[in-house]
């Protein structure tokens, strides 16, 4: 059990947008830091805090920022803090699965699409609108992104199980069912529409970006895809050799058995990462299949390190 939690909260070596000390600040890091910041914002000024929540009527009154700030609004309580911790841990797997740019695109889509839909529906059918006025009414935030991420991961690796018992898709389904029962009891139609729209967007956009390949999900291909999320990366091309423009001028290497053919491609500089090869792809496929069958804990320390190296090499920048 201790090994499970150690692996769960281990920091992955994902590419960041900038560096803070010796760490790369990834999209997941930035989202979690801002979510923690909203807890302090509530203590400083609750009015500013609630101005970041999603309220369709406020959006139609030109408070457009609410369309993108709602995932960050986190009330200062223990359960919200747990949501941040688990999103930070689980989100790293998603960011490593999709790559830095695609993961950011996925987050933006999951944030905007359901908010825009509910804003439009609130103009057509006022009963679908929902208003957040009290702290205990804050259902949508980083926890919604976390739930959407679980669905995306389940659609990519359907055989993964939590604690080797509960399938990840069942875990996501239980959480979704609890939310639906709560919203139904409150007769909050808008919240049900919002939740299912967010989940559907997470799966459709994730599939279009190369993940969620374990289920037959319709999609619009946005890049090369494979059987796993990391396999959709473009393969880097080795740098082309440059010919000596001076011709035979200057020093020449004496001909001999050590002389290479002039048409051979010069090796890449030692500082550049090695180009991807079919063997690398096959090795990565094997590691991903092992994760899909038995979970991340089935990998040894060396295999996890190798998985990170191959993912970086094959990832679409």
N, C-alpha and C positions, 0 to 999 in steps of 0.2 A: 504494500500500500504506500509506503514511504517513497519507493521508487516511482510509483505512478504520479504522486503529487510533485516530486522533484522534476519529473519529465514535463508535467503539465505547466509548471510555472517557470520553466527554463527559457531564457531569452534566445530567440532564433537569430541567426545571422542574416537578416534581410537588408536589402539596400534602403538607405534612408535618403531624405531630401536635404538634410544638412547634419552637421556633427555637433553634438553637445559633449564636451570633454572627449572621451574616447568612444562614445556610443553614437551610432547612426540614428537620427530621429526619423522614425518611419511614420506613415499615416496613422497607424494604430497608436503610436506614442502620442502624437499630436492630439488625436481625438480624446484619449483618456486624460491627458493633461488639461485640456479645456473643460472636460466634464468635471474634474475635480475643482477647477477654478470656479465653476458655477455654484458649487456648494458654499464657497466663501462669498460669492456674489450675493447669495440669498441672505447671508448674515449682514452684509454691508447695506444692501438696499433690495428688499423683496420686490419692489416695483420694477427694477431693472431685470431681476431674475424672471418674473412672469412675462416681461416683454419679449423674451426669447422663445416662449412656448408657441405651439401651433394652434391658432384660432382662425378658422376660415373667415369669419366676419372681419377680423383685424387685417387679414391679408388683402381682402377686397377694399379695405380702407387705406391701401398703399403701404402697409407695413410688410413689405416684400421679404425682408430678412427672415421672417418667421418660417418661410419655406425651407430654409437651410439650417437654421439654428436649433430646431426642435430635438435632434438627436443628442445635443450637448447638455440640455437642461436636466440636471441631476439633483434631486432633493437631498439634503444632508441627513441621511439615515443609513443604518447598517446595510439594509437590503440593496440600496442603490450603490453603496460602496462595493458590495460583493459583485454586482453587475459589472462595474468598471473593471474589477480585478479579473473576472472571467472573460470579459471581452478583450482585455489586454492579452491574456494568455491564448485564447482561442483565435483571436484576430490575427496573431502572428502566423499561425498556420495558413489562414486564408490569404494573407498578403504574400507568403512564400509560395502558395499554390498558384496564384494568379500573376504575381509580379507587381512591382511598385505602381506602374502606370495603370494597369488594368484594375488593380484593387481600388485605386482612387476613383476610377470611372464607375466601378460597381457601387461604391459608397454614395457617390453623387446621385446615381440613378435611383437607388433605394430610398434616398432622402427626398428627392424632388417629386418622383412620379406619384406616390400616394398623396402627398400634400397638394399637388396641383389638381389631382382628380377630386379630392374632397372639397377644394375651393370652388371648382366648377359646379359640383353637385349641390353645394350649399346655396348657389344662386338659382338653381333650377328647383331643388326640393329642399326647402328650409329645414325640414325635420331631420335631414341627414347631418346637419351641422352639429358640432359639439364644442363646448366652451370650457376651457380650463381656468378655474378661478381659485381653487384651493389646492394646497400642497398635496393632499391625499388623492387628488384627482389626476395627478401626473402619471399616466400610464405609458405614454410614449416618450422614449428617450433612448439612451444607449442600450437599454435592455431589448428594444425592438431590433436594433442592428445586430445584437448578439443572437436573437432568435432567428433572424434571416440568415445569419452566417451558419448556424447549425443546420438549417434546411439545405443550404448550398453544399456544405460539407457532406451531408447525408446523401445528397444526389450524386456526389462525386465518388464517395466510398460507402455504398449502402451496407457493406458487411462489417463496418467498424462498430464496436460495441463499447459502451461505457462500463468500466469495471469488469469487462469480459462477460457481461450479463445482458444489459439493456442495449438493443440496437440503437444507433444514433438517430435513426428516423423516428423510432418510437419515443425517444426522449424529446425530440422536437414536437412530435404530435401531442404529447401530454401537456407540454407548456402551452401550445396553441389552444388546445381544448379548454384548459383552465381559463385562459383569457376570454375565449368566446362565451363560456358559461357566465362569466362575470359581466361581460358587456350585454349579453342577452337579458340577464336579470335586471340590469339597469335600463333596458330598452334603448341602448345606445347603438343604433344602427350605423351611424357614421363611424364609430370606432371599429366595428366589425369589418366594414368596407375598407377602412384604412389598413387594418392588420393584414387582411387577405391580399390587398393590393401590394403591400410591401413585400410579402412572402413571394407572390407571383413574380414581381419585378426582380427579386433576388435570384430566382431560379432561371427566368428567361434571359436576363442580362448575363448572369453567370455562365449559362450554357453558350450564349453567343460569344463570350470571351474565352471559351475553351474548357471550362470546368463543367460540373454537373453532367458528366458523360455516362453515369451509371443508370440514368433513367431516360426514357424516350421523351425528351422535352423539345418542343418546337423552338427554333432559334433562327437568327440571322447571322451567318458566319461573319465575324469581324476580324478574322485572322486565321492562320493555319492552326488546326486542331489535331489532337491525338486522342489516345485512350485515357489520358490523364490530364489534369489541369496544367502541369508544368511542361507537358509535352507539346504545347502549342507555341513554344518559343521559336523564334527564327534562329537559325544556326549562323553563328558568326563566320565570316569568310576570312581565310588567312590573308595577311597583307601581301600585296604584290611586290615582287622584288624590283628594285630600281637599277637600271643599267648605268654603268659608269659613262658619263657623257664625254669624258676626256679620251675615250678610246684606249689606245695603247700607251698614252702618255703616262709618265711616272713609273713607279715600280710595278713589276709584274711578278706573279707567282711562277716559279720555275715548273715546267711541265713534268709530270711524273705520275706514278700510280695513285697518288693522293689527290690529283686534280679532279674536280667535279665537272660534269657536263655544264656547258654555258647556259643551256636552256632550263636547267633545274631552278626551281623556285627557292629563293633565299628563305631560310627559316625565320620565323617571327622573332622580334627582339625578346630578350629574356624577361623584360618587364611586362610584356603583353600576355594575357591569359591564353592558354592553348586552345586551339580551335576544337569545336565539338566534332566527334567522330561517331560512326554507327555503333561502335563498341560502348561509347559513353551513353548513347540513347538506350541501348539494350540493358546496360547496367542500371540506369535510372528506372526503366520499365520494371525490372525485377524488384527493385526496392519499393516502388509504388504498389506493385501487386502484393508484396508482403505486408505493407501497411493496410491495404484494403482487406486482406484476409484476416490478419491477426491484430491490427492496431499498431499505433506508433511505438508502444512498449516492446513490441517484438524485435525491434532493431537494437543492435548493440551500439555502444558509444562510437565505435569506428564507423559503423554503417550510417548513423545519424550525421556524422561529420562528412562522410562521403556524399550523402543525400544533399546536404547544403551546398557542397562544392559543385555537384552536377547540376543542381537547380539554378545556381547563379550562372553557370556556363551556358545553359540552354534557354535561360529566361529571355523574353522579349523586353529589351530596354525601352 
